[in-house]
Amino acid sequence: SRNYFIKKKLSNDKGGTSDGEPISTETYLILCHECKLSHDDLETMTIGMVLDYIDEYLEMKNPNKDKQNTRKASQADFDSF
């Protein structure tokens, strides 16, 4: 199977930045299927548009995930920065 260098987005850990690890074609297609994207959708969308759609879809399915991992910064956090 061919691997395309589409970078995984880690919305929790790195604020949507890439971790540098490529995903396989199979993983990309499974994500498209899980998000109910049709063949026609994939024909009209760029890979970037699809990845943005998948990111938004997953965020809508689990909206509280990011909120659970965040906390208000304390003075000690600012001092250590």
C-alpha atoms as a printed R data frame, in Angstrom:
   type eleno elety resid chain resno       x      y      z
1  ATOM     1    CA   SER     A     1   0.000  0.000  0.000
2  ATOM     2    CA   ARG     A     2   1.161  3.500 -0.766
3  ATOM     3    CA   ASN     A     3   1.604  6.030  1.986
4  ATOM     4    CA   TYR     A     4   0.862  9.637  1.231
5  ATOM     5    CA   PHE     A     5   2.525 12.191  3.421
6  ATOM     6    CA   ILE     A     6  -0.659 13.572  4.858
7  ATOM     7    CA   LYS     A     7   0.210 14.607  8.363
8  ATOM     8    CA   LYS     A     8  -1.885 13.554 11.318
9  ATOM     9    CA   LYS     A     9  -3.346 16.416 13.254
10 ATOM    10    CA   LEU     A    10  -3.246 16.236 17.013
11 ATOM    11    CA   SER     A    11  -5.904 18.689 18.051
12 ATOM    12    CA   ASN     A    12  -5.428 18.002 21.776
13 ATOM    13    CA   ASP     A    13  -1.673 17.849 22.158
14 ATOM    14    CA   LYS     A    14  -0.246 20.360 19.734
15 ATOM    15    CA   GLY     A    15  -3.054 22.740 18.820
16 ATOM    16    CA   GLY     A    16  -3.722 21.226 15.392
17 ATOM    17    CA   THR     A    17  -0.121 20.926 14.327
18 ATOM    18    CA   SER     A    18   1.354 17.904 12.645
19 ATOM    19    CA   ASP     A    19   3.204 15.220 14.527
20 ATOM    20    CA   GLY     A    20   5.107 14.423 11.320
21 ATOM    21    CA   GLU     A    21   3.783 10.890 11.040
22 ATOM    22    CA   PRO     A    22   2.238  9.994  7.643
23 ATOM    23    CA   ILE     A    23  -1.118  8.233  7.443
24 ATOM    24    CA   SER     A    24  -1.798  5.435  5.007
25 ATOM    25    CA   THR     A    25  -4.257  5.579  2.134
26 ATOM    26    CA   GLU     A    26  -6.391  3.024  3.950
27 ATOM    27    CA   THR     A    27  -6.574  5.180  7.081
28 ATOM    28    CA   TYR     A    28  -7.518  8.219  4.986
29 ATOM    29    CA   LEU     A    29 -10.315  6.295  3.267
30 ATOM    30    CA   ILE     A    30 -11.595  4.856  6.554
31 ATOM    31    CA   LEU     A    31 -11.762  8.354  8.030
32 ATOM    32    CA   CYS     A    32 -13.642  9.557  4.949
33 ATOM    33    CA   HIS     A    33 -16.099  6.668  5.298
34 ATOM    34    CA   GLU     A    34 -16.602  7.287  9.038
35 ATOM    35    CA   CYS     A    35 -17.379 10.943  8.297
36 ATOM    36    CA   LYS     A    36 -19.890  9.870  5.623
37 ATOM    37    CA   LEU     A    37 -18.045 11.529  2.743
38 ATOM    38    CA   SER     A    38 -19.200 10.202 -0.611
39 ATOM    39    CA   HIS     A    39 -17.154  9.557 -3.733
40 ATOM    40    CA   ASP     A    40 -18.667 12.698 -5.250
41 ATOM    41    CA   ASP     A    41 -17.584 14.700 -2.190
42 ATOM    42    CA   LEU     A    42 -14.023 13.432 -2.567
43 ATOM    43    CA   GLU     A    43 -14.037 14.304 -6.284
44 ATOM    44    CA   THR     A    44 -14.863 17.952 -5.573
45 ATOM    45    CA   MET     A    45 -12.812 18.502 -2.406
46 ATOM    46    CA   THR     A    46  -9.058 18.898 -2.045
47 ATOM    47    CA   ILE     A    47  -7.202 16.722  0.460
48 ATOM    48    CA   GLY     A    48  -6.847 19.750  2.715
49 ATOM    49    CA   MET     A    49 -10.590 20.393  2.591
50 ATOM    50    CA   VAL     A    50 -11.262 16.737  3.446
51 ATOM    51    CA   LEU     A    51  -8.865 16.812  6.399
52 ATOM    52    CA   ASP     A    52 -10.467 20.023  7.688
53 ATOM    53    CA   TYR     A    53 -13.907 18.415  7.310
54 ATOM    54    CA   ILE     A    54 -12.776 15.301  9.198
55 ATOM    55    CA   ASP     A    55 -11.299 17.456 11.967
56 ATOM    56    CA   GLU     A    56 -14.545 19.433 12.335
57 ATOM    57    CA   TYR     A    57 -16.663 16.259 12.178
58 ATOM    58    CA   LEU     A    58 -14.671 14.602 14.955
59 ATOM    59    CA   GLU     A    59 -14.781 17.774 17.042
60 ATOM    60    CA   MET     A    60 -18.577 17.894 16.678
61 ATOM    61    CA   LYS     A    61 -18.848 14.238 17.764
62 ATOM    62    CA   ASN     A    62 -16.827 14.903 20.929
63 ATOM    63    CA   PRO     A    63 -17.056 18.642 21.727
64 ATOM    64    CA   ASN     A    64 -15.969 18.389 25.374
65 ATOM    65    CA   LYS     A    65 -12.725 16.511 24.721
66 ATOM    66    CA   ASP     A    66 -10.573 19.666 24.436
67 ATOM    67    CA   LYS     A    67 -12.323 21.331 27.359
68 ATOM    68    CA   GLN     A    68 -11.535 18.414 29.661
69 ATOM    69    CA   ASN     A    69  -7.788 18.803 29.126
70 ATOM    70    CA   THR     A    70  -7.586 22.567 29.609
71 ATOM    71    CA   ARG     A    71  -7.163 24.474 32.830
72 ATOM    72    CA   LYS     A    72  -6.680 28.071 33.757
73 ATOM    73    CA   ALA     A    73  -3.025 29.043 34.008
74 ATOM    74    CA   SER     A    74  -1.794 29.940 37.477
75 ATOM    75    CA   GLN     A    75   0.810 32.512 38.436
76 ATOM    76    CA   ALA     A    76   3.293 29.647 38.882
77 ATOM    77    CA   ASP     A    77   2.699 28.653 35.234
78 ATOM    78    CA   PHE     A    78   3.483 32.173 34.071
79 ATOM    79    CA   ASP     A    79   6.536 32.361 36.301
80 ATOM    80    CA   SER     A    80   7.920 29.101 34.923
81 ATOM    81    CA   PHE     A    81   7.309 30.230 31.365
